[in-house]
């Protein structure tokens, strides 16, 4: 029973995360970076036009 409930929880959480706007996901990611140089680089990448793709294995979002 625990395994089924955990699976349902993880699935529901993943579905809710997909509903979050990409701008919010980008900001949350930027706030998790601790190194200032890496954070500045990621911030620059976030505001530089490029491939605007969303998917499971794509990590280049732009806003």
Long-range contacts (C-beta under 8 A, 24 or more apart in sequence): 22-54, 22-61, 22-63, 23-63, 25-61, 26-61, 26-63
